[in-house]
Amino acid sequence: MDSNTDPLVIGQTTLSSRLFVGTGKYSSDSLISEVLKRSGAQVITVALRRMDFHSQVGNVTDYIPSGVQLLPNTSGARNAEEAVRIARLAKAAGCGNWIKIEVISDNKYLLPDGYETVKATEILAREGFVALPYISPDLMVAKRLVEAGAAAVMPLGAPIGTNRGLKTRELLRILIDEIPLPVIVDAGIGRPSHACEAMEMGAAACLLNTAIASAADPGLMAEAFGKAVSAGRQAYWAGLGGRQEYAQASSPLTGFLHE
Amino acid sequence: MSFYEQYLKYRDYDSAGCNPGSKTIERILGQDRLLPTDFLALLSPAAQPYLEAMAQKARRLTVQHFGKTILLYTPLYLSDYCSNQCQYCGFNVRNPLKRKQLSLEEVEEAARRIAATGLKHILILTGDARAISSPDYIADCAGVLRKYFTSIAIEVYAMTQEEYGQLVNAGVDGFTIYQETYNEEYYDLIHVSGPKKDYRFRLDAPERACRAGMRSVNIGALLGLDDWRRDGFFTGLHAHYLQNQYPAVEISLSLPRIRPHAGEFQPRCPVTDKQMVQFLLALRLFLPRAGITISTRENARFRDNLLSLGVTKMSAGSHTAVGAQIDKEENAGQFEISDPRNVAEMSAALRQMGYQPLYQDWQPIGDR
């Protein structure tokens, strides 16, 4: 099993890397090209709110090589209407038709608004966007998103930027089991081992930003995440051994019953 | 519902006398979430030996939530006409200034010059003279500025919710107001006359701005007027209240220290650098997601050192006199600034310290 035989297909696009990265927190945008190169990531999310298309001092997109899929996000949107407007602005600005739908009206914990997210997804999918909604891992919201035409669902592992790992593990597992779309674990992944675990569980991909951007050596951490995601995916296909409650003794105590 | 109810609840707390033991401070430093009383403890003298530990945690939280980025903005003074007698302010109606208000043409010229630096965030300020710098005038100025900037914030006199709504419709998305001091009795004393004398109307202004649809709301106390621990505590408590009541609004705080100005007033409670740092760190630990602004009231060296302690926004290329951006200032301004670096110099300094200067962090999505 390798990336040639196990591609990730989102919309009409086939990806060989299952790691998505963000752009938001780097000390310099120039680090982004190194992160992409060393991680092997082929999808990168950018906040439209930070893109100045008339800037004389450059933009984050200057550091994203062609061939890398741009995933503009609707960061800043507090309801469906604002998310739709941002998505249309991004498309009009030449960012393509992929959109990560973030609808957050809670600035304290940055938890997504499922109801407004479904509404935005319905509108944008109908308009031809490849809609990737960011959600809390709620099965019923995810089912509504499938009906609404989402191309994938992006449940959080823990609140954005917390690096706490897969705190929503049991709910993620339900989504992976029940939703017939790629499940991309987004937010909360703080360590390569967290990403690896998500992939072992059967997640289609992982998206992360803070864990790389806040590392002492972002390039090296990006490389580590690239490997962790690949390793987790391999383990998923290899089939993890079952867990036993007790050790299996080589000299069983109840063997005499079978004599 | 108003923050005033919380103010009354805590008003008689002896914040200056609050001095928990070292064990309490250590326990608080190990917590993920802090209660108002924990915040008060971090402002206390007992927390002073723990400044480095607080700084390490504050830095980690800030990088985690905001990354190594600093949003840059610049102030634009539209008018220095004022009808208040605030003892600490250079715009005091009794101060013999030659007053000025920018025409819309002058606003446009200033906007052009500021926009040429690359900045996309601007903060517009006026004195408190609503007969001259009326909500209509401010809305007209916003109409000019929105051609050049993606974010327009106001720092003007307290208005009604309807007036804030009018400004939101005109393209204003950010709001700043300083309560100056939360000490109601002292507030009354230093605001000798004028509409600003109404403590409650000013105290509730951020809440009216939140209700009117402002995207970001910034509050603060003018450090030096009253005991910094007391005003610092109420500032944090106020921000905490607004965060809980209006979760869709980005709440941030400024930490202005009183500066020399045209007048004789001397702060009765000067705040040292060390105390300022303690306040900033306690705020960051209490409100990990709140923006924190340090303006050019502080000098370059101090600002550079505060950078890694929790700051998320800084002003650059600042002038506090009306007309300064178009070479038409006619007085010394509201107060003296301490960090004269222009936008390019500020950006270079940030990059050198391992931070990315952000010129834009908002894209208007309304019908502008």
Contacts between the chains, C-beta under 8 A, distances in Angstrom:
chain1	res1	chain2	res2	distance
A	24	B	67	5.8
A	24	B	69	7.8
A	25	B	63	7.4
A	25	B	66	7.0
A	25	B	67	2.2
A	25	B	68	6.5
A	25	B	69	6.4
A	26	B	67	6.6
A	26	B	68	6.8
A	26	B	69	7.7
A	26	B	356	6.3
A	27	B	67	7.8
A	27	B	68	3.8
A	27	B	69	7.7
A	27	B	354	4.7
A	27	B	355	5.8
A	27	B	356	5.4
A	28	B	351	6.8
A	28	B	356	5.4
A	29	B	356	6.7
A	48	B	363	5.5
A	49	B	360	7.5
A	49	B	361	6.1
A	49	B	362	5.2
A	49	B	363	4.5
A	50	B	358	6.7
A	50	B	360	5.8
A	50	B	361	5.7
A	50	B	363	7.9
A	51	B	360	7.4
A	51	B	363	7.1
A	52	B	120	6.0
A	52	B	150	7.3
A	52	B	359	6.5
A	52	B	360	4.5
A	55	B	118	6.6
A	55	B	359	7.0
A	55	B	360	7.5
A	56	B	118	5.8
A	57	B	118	4.8
A	57	B	347	7.9
A	57	B	359	6.5
A	76	B	215	7.9
A	76	B	362	6.7
A	76	B	363	7.3
A	76	B	365	7.6
A	77	B	365	7.5
A	78	B	248	4.7
A	82	B	365	5.3
A	85	B	365	4.2
A	86	B	363	7.1
A	86	B	365	5.6
A	89	B	363	6.6
A	89	B	365	6.8
A	105	B	247	6.3
A	105	B	248	4.0
A	106	B	247	4.4
A	106	B	248	7.2
A	107	B	243	6.9
A	107	B	247	5.8
A	107	B	248	6.8
A	107	B	249	6.7
A	107	B	250	5.4
A	107	B	251	7.0
A	107	B	289	6.4
A	108	B	243	5.3
A	108	B	244	7.4
A	108	B	247	5.6
A	108	B	289	6.0
A	110	B	289	7.6
A	161	B	64	5.2
A	161	B	65	5.1
A	162	B	64	7.2
A	163	B	64	6.6
A	210	B	64	6.0
A	210	B	67	7.4
A	213	B	67	5.5
A	213	B	68	7.4
A	214	B	63	4.9
A	214	B	64	6.1
A	214	B	67	7.1
A	214	B	68	7.8
